[in-house]
Amino acid sequence: TVTFKPHAPTQNSVAVLMAYMNKPIVQIS
């Protein structure tokens, strides 16, 4: 489970967030 913490993001959450923003929703779903 990946938990996003805006006040204290981890390296993992940042990588997942960037990948999510760089890829279309269709590919992630």
GISULMO-V174769 format. One record per run of one state. SS is the DSSP state (H for helix, E for strand, C for the rest). FROM is the first residue (numbers start at 1). TO is the last residue. If there is no record, write none. Layout:
ss/from/to
SS/FROM/TO
SS/FROM/TO
This chain:
ss/from/to
C/1/10
H/11/22
C/23/24
H/25/28
C/29/29
